[in-house]
Amino acid sequence: MFSAGDSSHINVWSLDDGHMTRSFEAHTGSTTALTWLSHVRMLVSTSLDHTMAVIPLTRQCHEPRLYRR
C-alpha cells in the first residue's frame, strides 16, 4: 500500500503487518496525486512544487526521478 500527502514523502506500507517499509522524499511541496502502475512496477506522483516523480519499485528500489514542468 502507498500513501502521500502534505509532506514531501511517499511511503510504502506492508499489508502483512501495517508497518512502513520504505519512504521516498520525492518532492519539495505537498503531493497532489499518486498512482501505482502495476504492469511496470512504478509509482508516479505529482506535487504542488510542479514536479512529477517516477519511482521504480523493482527488487533494487531506486530513488525517484523528478521531472519539472
N, C-alpha and C positions, 0 to 999 in steps of 0.2 A: 504494500500500500504506500502511497506517496502523499505528501502534504506540503503546502506552501502558504504564504500569507503576507502579513505586514513586514516580516523580516526579509532579509535578502537570501535566506536559506531555503533549500528544498530538501526535505527529509524523506528517507526511505525507512519503512517500518516493517517489522516481521509480523506476519499474520499468525505465526505459531505462538509467540509469547507476548506480542504487543510492544516490544522494545524497539527503539530506533537503532537501525543497523548502520546507517550512513547519513551524512549531512553534507550537502554541497553549498558553498557560498557562490551563488550563481549570478546575483545582481547587486546593484547598489541601492535600488529602490524596491518598493513592495512588488511582489509577484501578482500579476493580474490574471494569468491563465496558466494552466498546467495540463499537459496531455501525455498519455503513455502510448507509444507506437509499438505494440507488442510484436508485430511482424519483423521489426528491425531492432527490438530491444533498446529503444531510446526514449528518454524523456525530453519534451520540448516545453519551454516556458517563455512567457513574455513578462515584461515589467514596466512600471511607471518610469524607469530610467531610459526607456526607449531602446531596450536591447531584447534580443531573443537568445536564449541559451539552449544548446543541444547537448544532451548528456548521454553518451553511450553507456549502457549498463551491461557490459559483457563480463566475462569472468575476471578480467582485469579492468575494474572500473576506472574510467578516465575522467579527468577534470572537465568541467563544462567548456564548450566552445561558444564564445559570445559573438553575436552579430549585431552591429549598431545600425540603426536606421539613418 
